[in-house]
Amino acid sequence: MISFEHFIPNDQSPIYQQIILYIKQGIAAGQIRDGDEMPSRRVLSALLGVNPNTVQKSYKLLEEEHLIASTPGAKSCVTVDDAKKAAIRADLLGTHVKAVVQAMQQMGATKEEAISILETLWEENL
């Protein structure tokens, strides 16, 4: 069963998008694997303190992306292979790095400054 113990909601995006991102990040990191069982919609709704329709929306979108498979009245499970995992990882990394690069460019940072900051932060967080 996939744990949402480390899920931390924020006010920056709708909760259904945050649930999807949490699942995708777990897949990209290898913490969520093919065949892992999702919590039921009711359980996740109660756990997160959100409307069941919110959870339903996130599950529906995950199903449309073929990241989970659901059977009516039964459990929902993750359905990812190595190619999907790689695509998700590349997409998430690209999205986050693009946002950082844009912010640094808006602040007038040079490419060399950006790389230096990245290298310093990378080493500090090992």
N, C-alpha and C positions, 0 to 999 in steps of 0.2 A: 504494500500500500504506500503510495506516495505521501510523504509527510509535508505538511504546510507549516511546520513548526518554525521555520526560518522566514516565512512570508511576512514582509513588513509593508503594509499598505501606505500609500502616499496620496497627496492631493493633486499630483501633477497630471494624472491621467485617470480615465474611468477604471473602476475596479475590475471589470471584465477583461480589459486589456492587460492589467497587471497580473491577473491569473494566467493569461496566455503567455505573457513574457516570463513569468516564473517557471512555467513548464518548459518553455523553449530554452531558457538558460540552464535548467537542470539537464535537459537533453544534451545541449552543447558541452556541458561540463562532464558528462558521463555519469551524473548522479541519478538520472532517470533513464531507464533502459527499455528496450522493446519488451512488451509483455507486462510491464509494471501496471498495477491496478490503481486507478484513480479513486479518490473517495467518492462516495455517492453524492449526488447533487445536494440532497438535504443535509448530509453530514458536513460538507464543505460550507454550505450556506450558514449553518449554525456555528461552525468553527470560526468563520471570518466575520460573523455578525452582519451578513448582507442578505438582501432579498434573494430567494431561490431563483427568480428569473434572471438575476445577474449571473449566477453560476451557470444556469442553463445556457445563456448566451455565449459564455466563454467556451463551454463544452461543444456547443453547436459549431462555433468557428474553428475549434481545434479539429472537429470531425471533418469540416469542409476542407481543411488543409491536410487531411489524412494523417494527422498526428495521433489521434485516438480513434478507436472503434467502439461503438456502443451498441448494445443489444437491448431492445425495450424490456424493462423489468429485470435486467441483469447488469452486471458490472461494465464499466468502461475501462479499456486498457490502452496503453500507449502502443502505437504501431510505427516504429521507426527502424530504418536500416542504416547502414554506414553512410550511404549517399545522402539520405535526408539529414542525418546528424551533421555531416560536413557542410551541407547547404545552410542549415540553421546557424551553425557556428560562424560561417563566413558572413552571413547576412547580419547577425548581431554584432560581430566585431566591426564590420564595415560601418554600420549605423552609428555605433558609439564613437569610433575613431573619427568619423566625419564630423560629428558634433563638436568634438574636442578641437579638431583642426580649424573648423570655422570660428570657434570662440577665440582661439589663439590668434588667428589672422585678424579678427576684428579688433583685438587688443594691440595689433601691430607687431606681434612676435615674428621673428625670422624663422626660416626652416631650421637653421642651426640652433637657435634658442629652443625651439620646440623639441628637437631631438635631444638636446642636452637635458632639458627638464624631464622628458620621458625617461631617459637613461637614469637620472638621479632618482626619480620616484620608483622606477622599476627595482633598483638595487635596495632602496629603503624598505620596500614591502616584501622582500624575500623571506 
